[in-house]
């Protein structure tokens, strides 16, 4: 092998190595961009989760209030029915 062909072969190997390095760097950049996108998505999901948890807490409190009011109204209705029955029983007698 002559000196010029050895230099050409080395140059070719160097070009291939540089091309492989550029591809590896590009793949690494793609991975980093992907991680950034995933990180953004996780952050957004965390915000959504917090918002939904707050909404759920508000609705649970509302449901408890409605249940309490429902029990109160049911008690008042029972009293009213009892009063009407007493009045009707007094009128019948």
PDB file as gemmi writes it, atoms N, CA and C in Angstrom:
CRYST1    1.000    1.000    1.000  90.00  90.00  90.00 P 1                      
ATOM      1  N   UNK A   1       0.855  -1.155   0.000  1.00  0.00           N  
ATOM      2  CA  UNK A   1       0.000   0.000   0.000  1.00  0.00           C  
ATOM      3  C   UNK A   1       0.908   1.226   0.000  1.00  0.00           C  
ATOM      4  N   UNK A   2       0.585   2.157  -0.844  1.00  0.00           N  
ATOM      5  CA  UNK A   2       1.400   3.370  -0.940  1.00  0.00           C  
ATOM      6  C   UNK A   2       0.963   4.356   0.121  1.00  0.00           C  
ATOM      7  N   UNK A   3       1.805   5.343   0.304  1.00  0.00           N  
ATOM      8  CA  UNK A   3       1.487   6.354   1.311  1.00  0.00           C  
ATOM      9  C   UNK A   3       0.198   7.082   0.978  1.00  0.00           C  
ATOM     10  N   UNK A   4      -0.024   7.395  -0.295  1.00  0.00           N  
ATOM     11  CA  UNK A   4      -1.237   8.128  -0.686  1.00  0.00           C  
ATOM     12  C   UNK A   4      -2.478   7.270  -0.490  1.00  0.00           C  
ATOM     13  N   UNK A   5      -2.396   5.974  -0.795  1.00  0.00           N  
ATOM     14  CA  UNK A   5      -3.569   5.118  -0.597  1.00  0.00           C  
ATOM     15  C   UNK A   5      -3.826   4.906   0.893  1.00  0.00           C  
ATOM     16  N   UNK A   6      -2.787   4.869   1.699  1.00  0.00           N  
ATOM     17  CA  UNK A   6      -2.962   4.743   3.150  1.00  0.00           C  
ATOM     18  C   UNK A   6      -3.629   5.995   3.708  1.00  0.00           C  
ATOM     19  N   UNK A   7      -3.219   7.151   3.196  1.00  0.00           N  
ATOM     20  CA  UNK A   7      -3.826   8.411   3.635  1.00  0.00           C  
ATOM     21  C   UNK A   7      -5.285   8.464   3.194  1.00  0.00           C  
ATOM     22  N   UNK A   8      -5.560   8.021   1.963  1.00  0.00           N  
ATOM     23  CA  UNK A   8      -6.943   8.002   1.466  1.00  0.00           C  
ATOM     24  C   UNK A   8      -7.802   7.061   2.310  1.00  0.00           C  
ATOM     25  N   UNK A   9      -7.270   5.894   2.642  1.00  0.00           N  
ATOM     26  CA  UNK A   9      -8.012   4.931   3.461  1.00  0.00           C  
ATOM     27  C   UNK A   9      -8.278   5.515   4.845  1.00  0.00           C  
ATOM     28  N   UNK A  10      -7.258   6.160   5.414  1.00  0.00           N  
ATOM     29  CA  UNK A  10      -7.430   6.781   6.729  1.00  0.00           C  
ATOM     30  C   UNK A  10      -8.446   7.913   6.650  1.00  0.00           C  
ATOM     31  N   UNK A  11      -8.400   8.680   5.581  1.00  0.00           N  
ATOM     32  CA  UNK A  11      -9.348   9.774   5.386  1.00  0.00           C  
ATOM     33  C   UNK A  11     -10.769   9.236   5.269  1.00  0.00           C  
ATOM     34  N   UNK A  12     -10.926   8.144   4.543  1.00  0.00           N  
ATOM     35  CA  UNK A  12     -12.247   7.520   4.387  1.00  0.00           C  
ATOM     36  C   UNK A  12     -12.764   7.031   5.738  1.00  0.00           C  
ATOM     37  N   UNK A  13     -11.887   6.377   6.509  1.00  0.00           N  
ATOM     38  CA  UNK A  13     -12.291   5.900   7.843  1.00  0.00           C  
ATOM     39  C   UNK A  13     -12.671   7.075   8.748  1.00  0.00           C  
ATOM     40  N   UNK A  14     -11.899   8.141   8.660  1.00  0.00           N  
ATOM     41  CA  UNK A  14     -12.185   9.330   9.460  1.00  0.00           C  
ATOM     42  C   UNK A  14     -13.538   9.933   9.071  1.00  0.00           C  
ATOM     43  N   UNK A  15     -13.826   9.992   7.768  1.00  0.00           N  
ATOM     44  CA  UNK A  15     -15.109  10.534   7.308  1.00  0.00           C  
ATOM     45  C   UNK A  15     -16.266   9.665   7.807  1.00  0.00           C  
ATOM     46  N   UNK A  16     -16.079   8.347   7.754  1.00  0.00           N  
ATOM     47  CA  UNK A  16     -17.123   7.436   8.246  1.00  0.00           C  
ATOM     48  C   UNK A  16     -17.322   7.613   9.753  1.00  0.00           C  
ATOM     49  N   UNK A  17     -16.203   7.733  10.468  1.00  0.00           N  
ATOM     50  CA  UNK A  17     -16.291   7.913  11.917  1.00  0.00           C  
ATOM     51  C   UNK A  17     -16.984   9.229  12.256  1.00  0.00           C  
ATOM     52  N   UNK A  18     -16.661  10.286  11.523  1.00  0.00           N  
ATOM     53  CA  UNK A  18     -17.311  11.580  11.752  1.00  0.00           C  
ATOM     54  C   UNK A  18     -18.805  11.513  11.434  1.00  0.00           C  
ATOM     55  N   UNK A  19     -19.147  10.818  10.352  1.00  0.00           N  
ATOM     56  CA  UNK A  19     -20.562  10.659   9.994  1.00  0.00           C  
ATOM     57  C   UNK A  19     -21.296   9.881  11.088  1.00  0.00           C  
ATOM     58  N   UNK A  20     -20.657   8.819  11.599  1.00  0.00           N  
ATOM     59  CA  UNK A  20     -21.272   8.035  12.675  1.00  0.00           C  
ATOM     60  C   UNK A  20     -21.431   8.886  13.933  1.00  0.00           C  
ATOM     61  N   UNK A  21     -20.430   9.707  14.223  1.00  0.00           N  
ATOM     62  CA  UNK A  21     -20.500  10.594  15.382  1.00  0.00           C  
ATOM     63  C   UNK A  21     -21.632  11.607  15.223  1.00  0.00           C  
ATOM     64  N   UNK A  22     -21.762  12.188  14.039  1.00  0.00           N  
ATOM     65  CA  UNK A  22     -22.843  13.144  13.780  1.00  0.00           C  
ATOM     66  C   UNK A  22     -24.209  12.484  13.958  1.00  0.00           C  
ATOM     67  N   UNK A  23     -24.332  11.239  13.478  1.00  0.00           N  
ATOM     68  CA  UNK A  23     -25.594  10.509  13.642  1.00  0.00           C  
ATOM     69  C   UNK A  23     -25.872  10.251  15.121  1.00  0.00           C  
ATOM     70  N   UNK A  24     -24.831   9.877  15.864  1.00  0.00           N  
ATOM     71  CA  UNK A  24     -25.003   9.620  17.297  1.00  0.00           C  
ATOM     72  C   UNK A  24     -25.414  10.893  18.033  1.00  0.00           C  
ATOM     73  N   UNK A  25     -24.792  12.006  17.675  1.00  0.00           N  
ATOM     74  CA  UNK A  25     -25.148  13.286  18.298  1.00  0.00           C  
ATOM     75  C   UNK A  25     -26.594  13.646  17.968  1.00  0.00           C  
ATOM     76  N   UNK A  26     -27.001  13.443  16.733  1.00  0.00           N  
ATOM     77  CA  UNK A  26     -28.383  13.743  16.335  1.00  0.00           C  
ATOM     78  C   UNK A  26     -29.374  12.852  17.096  1.00  0.00           C  
ATOM     79  N   UNK A  27     -29.037  11.553  17.227  1.00  0.00           N  
ATOM     80  CA  UNK A  27     -29.911  10.655  17.999  1.00  0.00           C  
ATOM     81  C   UNK A  27     -30.013  11.129  19.449  1.00  0.00           C  
ATOM     82  N   UNK A  28     -28.897  11.555  20.004  1.00  0.00           N  
ATOM     83  CA  UNK A  28     -28.885  12.049  21.390  1.00  0.00           C  
ATOM     84  C   UNK A  28     -29.757  13.303  21.519  1.00  0.00           C  
ATOM     85  N   UNK A  29     -29.658  14.187  20.552  1.00  0.00           N  
ATOM     86  CA  UNK A  29     -30.494  15.396  20.569  1.00  0.00           C  
ATOM     87  C   UNK A  29     -31.974  15.028  20.483  1.00  0.00           C  
ATOM     88  N   UNK A  30     -32.290  14.041  19.644  1.00  0.00           N  
ATOM     89  CA  UNK A  30     -33.683  13.583  19.534  1.00  0.00           C  
ATOM     90  C   UNK A  30     -34.170  13.042  20.875  1.00  0.00           C  
ATOM     91  N   UNK A  31     -33.329  12.253  21.537  1.00  0.00           N  
ATOM     92  CA  UNK A  31     -33.701  11.715  22.850  1.00  0.00           C  
ATOM     93  C   UNK A  31     -33.929  12.838  23.855  1.00  0.00           C  
ATOM     94  N   UNK A  32     -33.047  13.818  23.849  1.00  0.00           N  
ATOM     95  CA  UNK A  32     -33.186  14.941  24.775  1.00  0.00           C  
ATOM     96  C   UNK A  32     -34.457  15.734  24.485  1.00  0.00           C  
ATOM     97  N   UNK A  33     -34.766  15.936  23.210  1.00  0.00           N  
ATOM     98  CA  UNK A  33     -36.012  16.630  22.856  1.00  0.00           C  
ATOM     99  C   UNK A  33     -37.210  15.808  23.320  1.00  0.00           C  
ATOM    100  N   UNK A  34     -37.115  14.487  23.119  1.00  0.00           N  
ATOM    101  CA  UNK A  34     -38.196  13.606  23.568  1.00  0.00           C  
ATOM    102  C   UNK A  34     -38.380  13.669  25.074  1.00  0.00           C  
ATOM    103  N   UNK A  35     -37.273  13.713  25.804  1.00  0.00           N  
ATOM    104  CA  UNK A  35     -37.362  13.825  27.262  1.00  0.00           C  
ATOM    105  C   UNK A  35     -37.992  15.151  27.661  1.00  0.00           C  
ATOM    106  N   UNK A  36     -37.637  16.197  26.937  1.00  0.00           N  
ATOM    107  CA  UNK A  36     -38.231  17.506  27.223  1.00  0.00           C  
ATOM    108  C   UNK A  36     -39.727  17.493  27.000  1.00  0.00           C  
ATOM    109  N   UNK A  37     -40.152  16.857  25.915  1.00  0.00           N  
ATOM    110  CA  UNK A  37     -41.587  16.753  25.621  1.00  0.00           C  
ATOM    111  C   UNK A  37     -42.275  15.947  26.716  1.00  0.00           C  
ATOM    112  N   UNK A  38     -41.663  14.821  27.111  1.00  0.00           N  
ATOM    113  CA  UNK A  38     -42.247  14.002  28.175  1.00  0.00           C  
ATOM    114  C   UNK A  38     -42.316  14.773  29.489  1.00  0.00           C  
ATOM    115  N   UNK A  39     -41.273  15.514  29.774  1.00  0.00           N  
ATOM    116  CA  UNK A  39     -41.264  16.313  31.001  1.00  0.00           C  
ATOM    117  C   UNK A  39     -42.391  17.336  30.977  1.00  0.00           C  
ATOM    118  N   UNK A  40     -42.593  17.981  29.844  1.00  0.00           N  
ATOM    119  CA  UNK A  40     -43.691  18.944  29.705  1.00  0.00           C  
ATOM    120  C   UNK A  40     -45.042  18.257  29.885  1.00  0.00           C  
ATOM    121  N   UNK A  41     -45.178  17.069  29.304  1.00  0.00           N  
ATOM    122  CA  UNK A  41     -46.437  16.338  29.426  1.00  0.00           C  
ATOM    123  C   UNK A  41     -46.693  15.927  30.877  1.00  0.00           C  
ATOM    124  N   UNK A  42     -45.653  15.474  31.566  1.00  0.00           N  
ATOM    125  CA  UNK A  42     -45.804  15.091  32.972  1.00  0.00           C  
ATOM    126  C   UNK A  42     -46.207  16.309  33.801  1.00  0.00           C  
ATOM    127  N   UNK A  43     -45.597  17.436  33.520  1.00  0.00           N  
ATOM    128  CA  UNK A  43     -45.942  18.671  34.234  1.00  0.00           C  
ATOM    129  C   UNK A  43     -47.406  19.038  33.986  1.00  0.00           C  
ATOM    130  N   UNK A  44     -47.833  18.966  32.739  1.00  0.00           N  
ATOM    131  CA  UNK A  44     -49.222  19.271  32.389  1.00  0.00           C  
ATOM    132  C   UNK A  44     -50.178  18.297  33.071  1.00  0.00           C  
ATOM    133  N   UNK A  45     -49.809  17.017  33.091  1.00  0.00           N  
ATOM    134  CA  UNK A  45     -50.650  16.028  33.767  1.00  0.00           C  
ATOM    135  C   UNK A  45     -50.749  16.322  35.259  1.00  0.00           C  
ATOM    136  N   UNK A  46     -49.650  16.762  35.850  1.00  0.00           N  
ATOM    137  CA  UNK A  46     -49.675  17.123  37.267  1.00  0.00           C  
ATOM    138  C   UNK A  46     -50.622  18.279  37.538  1.00  0.00           C  
ATOM    139  N   UNK A  47     -50.592  19.274  36.670  1.00  0.00           N  
ATOM    140  CA  UNK A  47     -51.502  20.418  36.810  1.00  0.00           C  
ATOM    141  C   UNK A  47     -52.948  19.955  36.652  1.00  0.00           C  
ATOM    142  N   UNK A  48     -53.205  19.118  35.638  1.00  0.00           N  
ATOM    143  CA  UNK A  48     -54.562  18.599  35.422  1.00  0.00           C  
ATOM    144  C   UNK A  48     -55.029  17.787  36.623  1.00  0.00           C  
ATOM    145  N   UNK A  49     -54.138  16.965  37.165  1.00  0.00           N  
ATOM    146  CA  UNK A  49     -54.485  16.138  38.317  1.00  0.00           C  
ATOM    147  C   UNK A  49     -54.863  17.017  39.507  1.00  0.00           C  
ATOM    148  N   UNK A  50     -54.084  18.053  39.750  1.00  0.00           N  
ATOM    149  CA  UNK A  50     -54.381  18.957  40.862  1.00  0.00           C  
ATOM    150  C   UNK A  50     -55.725  19.649  40.653  1.00  0.00           C  
ATOM    151  N   UNK A  51     -55.982  20.081  39.429  1.00  0.00           N  
ATOM    152  CA  UNK A  51     -57.254  20.738  39.123  1.00  0.00           C  
ATOM    153  C   UNK A  51     -58.418  19.774  39.332  1.00  0.00           C  
ATOM    154  N   UNK A  52     -58.256  18.539  38.854  1.00  0.00           N  
ATOM    155  CA  UNK A  52     -59.319  17.546  39.007  1.00  0.00           C  
ATOM    156  C   UNK A  52     -59.523  17.167  40.474  1.00  0.00           C  
ATOM    157  N   UNK A  53     -58.438  17.084  41.230  1.00  0.00           N  
ATOM    158  CA  UNK A  53     -58.554  16.773  42.661  1.00  0.00           C  
ATOM    159  C   UNK A  53     -59.319  17.881  43.378  1.00  0.00           C  
ATOM    160  N   UNK A  54     -59.032  19.139  43.041  1.00  0.00           N  
ATOM    161  CA  UNK A  54     -59.769  20.258  43.635  1.00  0.00           C  
ATOM    162  C   UNK A  54     -61.248  20.189  43.270  1.00  0.00           C  
ATOM    163  N   UNK A  55     -61.529  19.910  42.006  1.00  0.00           N  
ATOM    164  CA  UNK A  55     -62.928  19.807  41.563  1.00  0.00           C  
ATOM    165  C   UNK A  55     -63.634  18.664  42.289  1.00  0.00           C  
ATOM    166  N   UNK A  56     -62.939  17.544  42.449  1.00  0.00           N  
ATOM    167  CA  UNK A  56     -63.528  16.399  43.149  1.00  0.00           C  
ATOM    168  C   UNK A  56     -63.807  16.748  44.608  1.00  0.00           C  
ATOM    169  N   UNK A  57     -62.875  17.436  45.252  1.00  0.00           N  
ATOM    170  CA  UNK A  57     -63.086  17.848  46.642  1.00  0.00           C  
ATOM    171  C   UNK A  57     -64.294  18.779  46.761  1.00  0.00           C  
ATOM    172  N   UNK A  58     -64.411  19.725  45.833  1.00  0.00           N  
ATOM    173  CA  UNK A  58     -65.562  20.644  45.860  1.00  0.00           C  
ATOM    174  C   UNK A  58     -66.872  19.876  45.683  1.00  0.00           C  
ATOM    175  N   UNK A  59     -66.883  18.939  44.750  1.00  0.00           N  
ATOM    176  CA  UNK A  59     -68.109  18.171  44.495  1.00  0.00           C  
ATOM    177  C   UNK A  59     -68.440  17.253  45.663  1.00  0.00           C  
ATOM    178  N   UNK A  60     -67.432  16.700  46.315  1.00  0.00           N  
ATOM    179  CA  UNK A  60     -67.676  15.856  47.489  1.00  0.00           C  
ATOM    180  C   UNK A  60     -68.284  16.691  48.615  1.00  0.00           C  
ATOM    181  N   UNK A  61     -67.762  17.903  48.815  1.00  0.00           N  
ATOM    182  CA  UNK A  61     -68.319  18.795  49.840  1.00  0.00           C  
ATOM    183  C   UNK A  61     -69.754  19.172  49.490  1.00  0.00           C  
ATOM    184  N   UNK A  62     -70.002  19.438  48.223  1.00  0.00           N  
ATOM    185  CA  UNK A  62     -71.358  19.777  47.770  1.00  0.00           C  
ATOM    186  C   UNK A  62     -72.302  18.600  48.004  1.00  0.00           C  
ATOM    187  N   UNK A  63     -71.843  17.398  47.697  1.00  0.00           N  
ATOM    188  CA  UNK A  63     -72.671  16.206  47.901  1.00  0.00           C  
ATOM    189  C   UNK A  63     -73.004  16.034  49.383  1.00  0.00           C  
ATOM    190  N   UNK A  64     -72.040  16.306  50.254  1.00  0.00           N  
ATOM    191  CA  UNK A  64     -72.309  16.206  51.692  1.00  0.00           C  
ATOM    192  C   UNK A  64     -73.345  17.238  52.129  1.00  0.00           C  
ATOM    193  N   UNK A  65     -73.218  18.465  51.602  1.00  0.00           N  
ATOM    194  CA  UNK A  65     -74.205  19.502  51.938  1.00  0.00           C  
ATOM    195  C   UNK A  65     -75.595  19.098  51.451  1.00  0.00           C  
ATOM    196  N   UNK A  66     -75.665  18.588  50.222  1.00  0.00           N  
ATOM    197  CA  UNK A  66     -76.962  18.167  49.676  1.00  0.00           C  
ATOM    198  C   UNK A  66     -77.556  17.023  50.492  1.00  0.00           C  
ATOM    199  N   UNK A  67     -76.723  16.103  50.918  1.00  0.00           N  
ATOM    200  CA  UNK A  67     -77.205  14.982  51.728  1.00  0.00           C  
ATOM    201  C   UNK A  67     -77.751  15.490  53.061  1.00  0.00           C  
ATOM    202  N   UNK A  68     -77.062  16.448  53.658  1.00  0.00           N  
ATOM    203  CA  UNK A  68     -77.515  17.029  54.923  1.00  0.00           C  
ATOM    204  C   UNK A  68     -78.852  17.748  54.742  1.00  0.00           C  
ATOM    205  N   UNK A  69     -78.957  18.545  53.695  1.00  0.00           N  
ATOM    206  CA  UNK A  69     -80.209  19.257  53.408  1.00  0.00           C  
ATOM    207  C   UNK A  69     -81.324  18.256  53.126  1.00  0.00           C  
ATOM    208  N   UNK A  70     -81.006  17.192  52.404  1.00  0.00           N  
ATOM    209  CA  UNK A  70     -82.000  16.169  52.094  1.00  0.00           C  
ATOM    210  C   UNK A  70     -82.537  15.537  53.385  1.00  0.00           C  
ATOM    211  N   UNK A  71     -81.635  15.226  54.323  1.00  0.00           N  
ATOM    212  CA  UNK A  71     -82.081  14.644  55.595  1.00  0.00           C  
ATOM    213  C   UNK A  71     -82.972  15.633  56.361  1.00  0.00           C  
ATOM    214  N   UNK A  72     -82.588  16.904  56.344  1.00  0.00           N  
ATOM    215  CA  UNK A  72     -83.379  17.926  57.035  1.00  0.00           C  
ATOM    216  C   UNK A  72     -84.771  18.047  56.414  1.00  0.00           C  
ATOM    217  N   UNK A  73     -84.841  18.090  55.094  1.00  0.00           N  
ATOM    218  CA  UNK A  73     -86.130  18.194  54.398  1.00  0.00           C  
ATOM    219  C   UNK A  73     -86.978  16.953  54.664  1.00  0.00           C  
ATOM    220  N   UNK A  74     -86.350  15.786  54.643  1.00  0.00           N  
ATOM    221  CA  UNK A  74     -87.097  14.551  54.912  1.00  0.00           C  
ATOM    222  C   UNK A  74     -87.676  14.579  56.324  1.00  0.00           C  
ATOM    223  N   UNK A  75     -86.902  15.071  57.281  1.00  0.00           N  
ATOM    224  CA  UNK A  75     -87.406  15.183  58.655  1.00  0.00           C  
ATOM    225  C   UNK A  75     -88.581  16.141  58.746  1.00  0.00           C  
ATOM    226  N   UNK A  76     -88.475  17.279  58.073  1.00  0.00           N  
ATOM    227  CA  UNK A  76     -89.576  18.249  58.076  1.00  0.00           C  
ATOM    228  C   UNK A  76     -90.825  17.671  57.421  1.00  0.00           C  
ATOM    229  N   UNK A  77     -90.621  16.931  56.324  1.00  0.00           N  
ATOM    230  CA  UNK A  77     -91.775  16.299  55.661  1.00  0.00           C  
ATOM    231  C   UNK A  77     -92.435  15.282  56.584  1.00  0.00           C  
ATOM    232  N   UNK A  78     -91.629  14.499  57.291  1.00  0.00           N  
ATOM    233  CA  UNK A  78     -92.192  13.526  58.238  1.00  0.00           C  
ATOM    234  C   UNK A  78     -93.016  14.241  59.311  1.00  0.00           C  
ATOM    235  N   UNK A  79     -92.484  15.370  59.815  1.00  0.00           N  
ATOM    236  CA  UNK A  79     -93.224  16.143  60.816  1.00  0.00           C  
ATOM    237  C   UNK A  79     -94.521  16.693  60.232  1.00  0.00           C  
ATOM    238  N   UNK A  80     -94.467  17.206  59.012  1.00  0.00           N  
ATOM    239  CA  UNK A  80     -95.667  17.754  58.372  1.00  0.00           C  
ATOM    240  C   UNK A  80     -96.704  16.664  58.151  1.00  0.00           C  
ATOM    241  N   UNK A  81     -96.257  15.506  57.703  1.00  0.00           N  
ATOM    242  CA  UNK A  81     -97.189  14.387  57.481  1.00  0.00           C  
ATOM    243  C   UNK A  81     -97.823  13.980  58.803  1.00  0.00           C  
ATOM    244  N   UNK A  82     -97.015  13.924  59.849  1.00  0.00           N  
ATOM    245  CA  UNK A  82     -97.552  13.556  61.163  1.00  0.00           C  
ATOM    246  C   UNK A  82     -98.569  14.592  61.633  1.00  0.00           C  
ATOM    247  N   UNK A  83     -98.287  15.869  61.404  1.00  0.00           N  
ATOM    248  CA  UNK A  83     -99.217  16.937  61.792  1.00  0.00           C  
ATOM    249  C   UNK A  83    -100.522  16.818  61.017  1.00  0.00           C  
ATOM    250  N   UNK A  84    -100.432  16.580  59.714  1.00  0.00           N  
ATOM    251  CA  UNK A  84    -101.634  16.430  58.883  1.00  0.00           C  
ATOM    252  C   UNK A  84    -102.442  15.230  59.357  1.00  0.00           C  
ATOM    253  N   UNK A  85    -101.787  14.134  59.674  1.00  0.00           N  
ATOM    254  CA  UNK A  85    -102.505  12.939  60.162  1.00  0.00           C  
ATOM    255  C   UNK A  85    -103.203  13.233  61.492  1.00  0.00           C  
ATOM    256  N   UNK A  86    -102.508  13.976  62.348  1.00  0.00           N  
ATOM    257  CA  UNK A  86    -103.107  14.317  63.641  1.00  0.00           C  
ATOM    258  C   UNK A  86    -104.339  15.191  63.444  1.00  0.00           C  
ATOM    259  N   UNK A  87    -104.217  16.176  62.563  1.00  0.00           N  
ATOM    260  CA  UNK A  87    -105.353  17.066  62.285  1.00  0.00           C  
ATOM    261  C   UNK A  87    -106.502  16.270  61.684  1.00  0.00           C  
ATOM    262  N   UNK A  88    -106.194  15.411  60.714  1.00  0.00           N  
ATOM    263  CA  UNK A  88    -107.249  14.609  60.084  1.00  0.00           C  
ATOM    264  C   UNK A  88    -107.885  13.650  61.085  1.00  0.00           C  
ATOM    265  N   UNK A  89    -107.080  13.087  61.951  1.00  0.00           N  
ATOM    266  CA  UNK A  89    -107.627  12.172  62.961  1.00  0.00           C  
ATOM    267  C   UNK A  89    -108.517  12.937  63.946  1.00  0.00           C  
ATOM    268  N   UNK A  90    -108.146  14.171  64.275  1.00  0.00           N  
ATOM    269  CA  UNK A  90    -108.959  14.998  65.183  1.00  0.00           C  
ATOM    270  C   UNK A  90    -110.265  15.410  64.540  1.00  0.00           C  
ATOM    271  N   UNK A  91    -110.231  15.705  63.226  1.00  0.00           N  
ATOM    272  CA  UNK A  91    -111.452  16.085  62.514  1.00  0.00           C  
ATOM    273  C   UNK A  91    -112.382  14.894  62.355  1.00  0.00           C  
ATOM    274  N   UNK A  92    -111.824  13.713  62.238  1.00  0.00           N  
ATOM    275  CA  UNK A  92    -112.637  12.523  62.027  1.00  0.00           C  
ATOM    276  C   UNK A  92    -113.308  12.095  63.327  1.00  0.00           C  
ATOM    277  N   UNK A  93    -112.755  12.464  64.438  1.00  0.00           N  
ATOM    278  CA  UNK A  93    -113.263  11.972  65.706  1.00  0.00           C  
ATOM    279  C   UNK A  93    -114.258  12.818  66.345  1.00  0.00           C  
TER     280      UNK A  93                                                      
END                                                                             
